[in-house]
Structure formats: structure tokens, C-alpha cells
Amino acid sequence: MKRILKAGAPLALAASLGGFGAAVHAESKGTFRLPGSDTAVTLGGYVKLDAILSDKSAGVDSVGDQMLNPNLIPVGPDAGAHKKNQVTFHARQTRLSLATSTPTSRGDLTTYVEGDFFGDLPNGNETSTNSSGFRLRHAYGALGGFSAGQYWTNLFNQEAYPETLDFGGALGELFVRQAQVRWTQQFGAGEWSVSAENPESVLAVPGKSTTFRSDSDRVPDLVGRVKIAAARGVYSVGVLAREVHVDSAAAPAASSGKWGGAVALTGIVPMIGKDDLRLDLNFGNAIGRYQVGGFFPDGYVDAAGELHLARQTSGYIAYRHFWSPTLRSTLEVSAADSAPPAATFAGINQADRSQHLNLIWRPVANFDVGAELIHARRVVTGGDSGSLNRVQFSAQYSFL
């Protein structure tokens, strides 16, 4: 699931501690001051249960049955034929966070650490204990305009994500958290930011229907973004430049790299009353692993060891409507497409689609319960495809 927000609140405010460099004040809700210190500490998080009925299973203990993962949608003539009607209950999205803020002569020094339970655990299964490993989502510090640590990529404005019960969310979105250094500068009605982020090259190679991760990444991914709050919404433009590199293990005949890039456009547009429209359009020749689920390869290696980059596009449109102060819905439609080289080995991801429709009720503060219909489709090179239909019920109890 993506996230359940405070009813009627803009996404930027609902994720108040999620901004890179967000300050924490001692008078804020859920915040206390450490004895003998100027440091303010805020504890946050929530407990969430998801109950999911899928028309086919992704496999025993598979995360594909717990969230929409486009890579795990079965494809082919008999896709999922022997794994029908899978019911899964889990509480893995349950989340914990800790934020601090300490005043200094150069402004507030802030830190933020957040994790959930979607990590791996060798003995975790659905047989008896349903154990799940705690995993790091965010860990960063900020002072003034300088931030460092692990956070959302600077390419995409995370405030524009649609509100879905499904943790996987819209298949047309960009979704990466990674280590980085960033500078953010305010101006007028907006801000600009630049960052150097952890590189990773994921390659489609000859003779394999799965991708290969290069261990020869030599240059950080370079990102710039401008975000503007206008009278009719919040908009952002992000630009990515990165070197996709091939090592000898992936393609023995090659050891080279190519520069590629991508552009990400987002918008949050206020509509009637509390309603809003969320828009995203991404295009370039190196979106690759930045696509949610790492859906696309970053590069394509041919039989001669030559590296190729390919056109890739993605995006979504999502409308959130408030039926009443306590009842709201989101309808999301999204898509991602690529144009891989003609000789790409069959089975490599080429396109996907998703639609989400939900109804969320907030009877009291800090408690949300809802239901969601999900449809998704995956297409791979060679022409095989497969679809997934799902009904999800969720209950979320927030700490604050």
C-alpha cells in the first residue's frame, strides 16, 4: 500500500516528517524534549493490517501476494492457471519512525529514521510465526540546505503519489529510495534541489529472461529538480543524468558505459472542495530501475556485447474525491511502456498497466479502514502477457 493520509490534508502536510530536512519542534504533536538537552524528539508510525484476495498467486510466501509487484505478475498462456484465488493476511506495512531537531547557530539540525517490516527474515513464513524482518526505509540528517543519507530520489516529488491501500501503488510511478547527498535552496514560491545519488546498473543480457546487476558502477546518478507551489497546485520538474555501465560478468565481450537520462513531471491540482487531481509523466532512455519495482532494465546488451539504451515512458492520473468529511475515494489509472531493441531476449519486461479504485472511511482521528479494487497487466518481450485482479481490505491505526 502507498499511504493513508489525514482526511482533507495536503500530502505535503500529512507527510510532515517525511521531507528531506524537515524540522521538528518541541510543541509539535507527539514530540518531547530530551532532559538536559535542546533536542526535540518525535516518535511516529502506525499499525496496519491488509487482507488481500487475488485471482492468482505469485508463489508461497511471495511478496507479490502482499503488494502489487509488476515483476511478479505471471505471464504466458497458462499464467497462474494452477494458483487461483489466493487469500493473504499480513501486517508487514506497520511502520516506526523517529525524528529529532536540535537548534544550532546555523539553523535546526534534523535527523529522521524510518522503517517497516517488509524486510527478509530466513525463518519467516506463514506456517506459524509469520515473522517479518525490520528494514530501513529512510535515514538522513540535514542542516540548512545540505542533506545526506537515504531518502526518496530527488527526481520525483513524493508528495504527488496517489493514495492507495495497496503498498505497491500505481505501476506508472517512479519509486526509489537510496543514499544521496542533496542541496536544497528555497526561492519565491518554490525550491530547487540538486543531488548525487547511489548508482546501480540493471541490464538485459543475451540468453537470459531475467536482468543482471552490474558491479561496475563508476559515477553517481546526478539529479536536479524544481518544485513550485502555484495558485492552482504544486508542480515539479525533475531531470536525471546517469551512466549505465556494463561489466565483463554481464557481457564478456564488453566493458563500457553509456550516458542516458530521464525527465519526471508531476502535479497536484486542487479541484472542487477537498478533491485533488494527481498527475505524473516520465520519459527518457534511462528510467530503468527508477520505475516502480525496478520494472525496466537500465540498458540492453546485444550478442556482440554492445550496450543499447531504449525509449521508456510512464505515468499516471489519479483523482481523489471526498464524499463526506470522513469518507473518500481515489481512482488511479497508470501505464509504463518501453521500446527495447529487436534482439532483446524474450521474457524481459516491456510494459505494464494498473488501475486502483478505493473507498476509505475515517470514523475517528488516526484510524482508517477501507477497501480497494485492483487490476494490473504485464507484458514481456516475445509477446507473453498476464493480468492480476485483486480485492484488498485494510485497517490502519496511526500513532499520531
N, C-alpha and C positions, 0 to 999 in steps of 0.2 A: 504494500500500500504506500502511497505517497505520504500524505499527511492529512490530519483532520484539523481544521482551523477554528479559531474562535468565530462564532457566527457574526457576520457583518463586518469583521475586522479585515483591513487590507492585509495581504500576505506578508508584506514587509514588517508590519507590526506584530502579527501573530508569531513570526519567527524572530522576535526581538533580540534574542541572544545568538541568533544564527549568523549575523552579519560579521564579516571579517573585520575585527577591530571594534565590535560593539561594546559600549561602556556598560558597566553595572553600577548602580547607585544604591547606597545603603537603605534608602527609603523605598526601594522597589519591592513589589510583592514577592515573598519567598526569599528575601535577602537578609543577611545578618552580617554584622561586623565581627571579625576575629578579635578576641580580647587582647588588649595591649597593642593593637595594630590599626593602621589606616585602611587595611584591605577589606573590601566588601565581598562577600561570597554569596552566590545564588545557586541553589540546587533545583533541578528541574527534571522533567521526563514524564512518562506515562506508562500505564499497563494496558496492553491491547490483546484481545482475542480475535482471531479470524477463523471463521468456519466456511469452508470452500467446497463446492460441488462442481467437478469438472466432467466434461463428457468423455475425456480420455486421460489416462495417467501418463506422467513423464518418467515414472520408474520408482522403485522402492526408495523411500527417504529422499526423493529428489526435491530440490528447492523449486523446481518447475511446477510442483503441485501446491506450493505455498505462496507463490507470487508469479506474476506474468513475466516469463523469461523467454524472449523470442527465439533464442537459440535452442530451446528445448521443446518447441512445438514439433511433434512428429511429422515427417513428410513422406510422400510416396503413396503408391496405390493402396497399400494396406496399413497406412499410418495409424497407429493406435487401435487397430481393429480388435486386438485381444486385451486391451486395457481400458475398458469402458467404465464410465460412471464412478469416478474416484471421489471419495469424501475425505477431507483432511481438516483437522483442527490443529491450530498451533498458536503460540503466544510469543513468537520469536521477534516480532517488531517492538516489543517492550523496550523502552529507551531510558537511559540515565544520562544526565549532563551536570557539569559543574563549571561555573563561570566565576572569575574574580576580577576585581578592579582596584588598583592602587594608585592614588594620586601622586604625581611626580612634578618636578619643575618643568617638564616638557609635555605635560598633559597626563591623562589616565593611561596607566599600563594595564592592559587587559589580557586575560587568558581564557581559553574555552576548551573543554574536553567533553566529548560526547561519544557514546557507544550504544549498540543494541546487541541482540542475541542471535544474529544471523551468521555468526562465525562457525567454523568447523570444530567438531569435537570427536575424537576417534571412537568413543563408545556411545555417541549419541544416536538414538534410533527411536522408533515409535512403539517398540515392543513393551518397554516397562517404564523407563525413567524419562523419556522424551527430553534428554539433556541437550542443551544448546550452548555453544561457545560464545562468550562475550567478545565483540570485535570493535576495533577503533573506527569511528566514523570521522570525527574531527578532533584535531589537537593543534591549537595555534596560539600565538601571542601577538600583540600589537601595541605599538607606541607611536602616537602621531599618525602619519601616513604610512609607516612601514609595518608590514605584517609578515610573519613567517610561520610555517607549519603545514599541516594538512587541512585542506578545506575544499569546497566546491571549486572547480575550474573557473578561472576568470572569464572564459569565453562566453559563458551562458549566464543570464540573470535568473538565479534560482527562485526569485520571488514570483516568476511567471509560470511555475509548474501548475498544472491543473490539480484540483482537489479530487483525488480518487481514494477509495477504500483499499484498492489493490496496491501493494507496495511497489510492484513493477511499473505501473503507470503507463502513460502514453508511449507507444512504441516509436513515435516520431520525434521524441525529445532527445536532447543531449544530456548525458548524465555521467559525470566523472568527479570523483574526489581524489585529490593527490597532493603530495608535498610540493611546496612552492614558496617563492618569495615574491611579495607584491608591494607596489607603491600605489596609494590611492590619494587623489587630490580633488577637493571639493571646488566647484565653481558655480556661481549663479544658482540655477535650478537643477543642478546635476553634479556628476562627478566623472572623472576619467581615471583609469587604472591600467597599469602595465604589470606583467608578471613573467617570471621564468619558472617553468613547471617541469615536473619529472617526465622524462621521455620514455616511451616504450613502443617498439615497432612490432605489429602483429601482421604476419604475412601469409598469403595464399601461395603454396608452392606446388610444383608439378607432382602428380601422382597421389595427392592426399586430398581427402574431402573435408579435412579439418585444418585449422590455421596453425601456424608455427610462430612462436615468440622469439624474436631476435635477442641475442645477449650482447649486441654491439651497438648500443645507442650512445652517440657521442656529443650531441648538442641538446640543451634544454628546449622544450617546447616554448615558444615565445607568443605571448598573448597580450592584446590591448583591447580595452572596452570603454565605451562612453555610455553613460546612463543618464537620461533626462526625465525629470518629473514635469510634465506639461499640464496645462489646464484640463486636458481631456485624456489623462492617463500617464503611465510610466513606460518609457521605451528605451531599448538598449541596442547597440550595435557592437558585436564582438568580432575580432579578427585574429586568426590563428596562423602562425607560420611554424613549420616543423620539418625536420629531416627524417624521412623514413629510411631506415638503414637495413641492409641485408648482410648477414654474416655467413661464413662458409658452412656452418652446420645446416642452415636453412637451404642454401643453394651452393653446392661445392664449386660451381663454375663462376660464382660471383662473390664479390665483397665490396659493395658500393652502396651509395645512398642517393636519394633524390629529395629535393625540397618540394613541399606541397603546402596547401593551406585550406582554410575554410572561413566562411562568414556566418555569423549567427545573428538573426534579427528577432527581437521579442517585443511584445506589447501587452500591457494590462490596461484595458479600456473600460472605464465606468459606464454602466448602462442605466436602465431605469431602476430607481430605488437603490437597493444594495447590490443589484446584479453587476456582474462584470464579464467581459469577454477577454480571453487569454489567447494570444497568437504567437506562433513560432515558425520561422523559416530558416533552414540551414542549407548551405550549398558549398561545394568545393571539391577538391580532389584528394583530400587527406582527412576527411571527417573520421573515418575508420573507427578506432576503439572509443572515440568520444560519443558515438551513437549509443543509446542506452543498451546495456547488456553487452557492449563491445561487439555489436552486431556485424559491422563491416570489417573486412581486412583493411589495414592501412595501405598495403601495397600488394601487387600481384607479380610473382616471379614466373617467367616462361621457361621452356625447356632448355634454352640456351643460357639461362642464368640472368637474363636481363630483367631489371625491375621496372614495373609499369605502375603508374597511378591512374585512377579511374574517376570519372564523374560520379558524385554521390550527392543526393538531396534528401531532405527530410523535413518534417514539420507537423504541426497540429493546430487545431482550432478547438477551443473549449468555452462553453457558456455556462456560467453558474447563476442559478436563479433561486431567489428566496421566496418560498411560498408563504411564509409567515416568519416572525422573529425567531422561531425555534425549528423551522423546517426548511431545508434547502436541497438542491439537486445540481449536479454537474453532468453535462453531456459533452463528451470528448470524441473527436474523430482525428486520426493521425495516420501518417504513412512515411515510409522510408524506401528509397529506391537507389540502385546503383547500376552502372554500365560497365561491368568487368570485361577484360579482354576476351576475345572469342575463344582462345585456347584454355581458359580457366577450367581447372578440373571440376567435374560435376560434383555437386554437394555443397559448394561454398555459398554462403548467404548472399542473396541478391535483392530481396525486397520483403517488406512486411507491412501489415495494416493492423490497426486496433480501433475499437470503439468501446467506451465505457459510459454507462448511464447509472446514476445512483440516486438514492434518497437518504438523507441523513437527518436525524432528529436529535435535538439537544434539549431534553426536558428540564435539566438543571445545569448550572455552570459546571464546566470541567468534565462533563460526561456526554459522549456522543455514541449513538447506536444507529446502524444503517444497513442498507442492502444495496448490492450493485450487480448489474448485468455486464458481462464482458465477452467480447468476441475478438478474436485475433487470427491472423493468417500469415504464414511464412512461405516464401518462395526461394528455391535454391537454383544455382546454375545447373543446367541439364533439364530444367522444366518441372521437377518434382515440387509439390506444394502440400501443405496441410493446414488445417484450421483447428481452433480450440474455442469451445463455448463454456462459459463458467458463470456460476452464481455465487456471490460472496456475501456473507453476513459478518459484521464487525461491531465490537463494543470497545470503546476506549475511555479509560479513566485517567485524566491528567492530574499531575501533582499540583499544578498552579492554575 
